């Protein structure tokens, strides 16, 4: 969402020309503040719904006994 102050660019990810053409109409869509607030109530900002999206966590950071003191 470009209106969010932390977002500097919208990244789209079509794999085919058909997908790209289907997404181009979204350029004219604008969500109201009320809709955005409702979305934030359902999924609060910063929520990770898929653990696989969290990235790799090095074991030496997650296991306190392996950290330097």
N, C-alpha and C positions, 0 to 999 in steps of 0.2 A: 504494500500500500504506500503509494508515494506521499500521501498527506501525513504520514507518521514521521515525526522529526528524526527518528533513528534510521529511516530508510532513505538511502541515497540513490537507489536505482531499482527498477522493477525487473526481475529476471523471469523470463518465460522459458519454457522448456519443451517446445514441440519437437516431435521426432520425425514428423512428416509434413509435407506441404499442406495436406488436408487439415492437420491439427493446427498449424499456424493460421490458416485462413479462418478456422473456427474461432480462434482466440482474438483475431483482429477486431471483432465487434466489441470486445470488452473495453477498448480504449475510450468509449463514450459512456461507460457505466460509472456513476458516482454514487457511493454509499453515503447516506446521511449519518450525522453524528449519533442519532438514536439507534440506527442499525449497527453501527460499529460498537456502541456501548453494549447492545444486546449480545453481540458476538463475544465481547470481552467477558460478559457474565457467564456465558456457556463455557468458554475456554479462556481462562485468564492469561494475559500476556506472560510469556516465559514458560508456559506449560509445554512439556514434551510428551506428546501422546504416543510416540513410538520410541522405545528404548534404543532401537537401532540407529535413530537419528542423533543420538547423544554423542556419537563418535567413540573413539577408542580411549579408554582410561588406563594409563600405565599402572601396572600393579604396584610399582614402588611408590606411587602417590596414594593409592587407596589403602595400602597396608601400612599402618603406622609403624609396625616393627621394622619395616624395610627402609624407613626414612632416615636421613641423617639428622642428628640432633643439633 
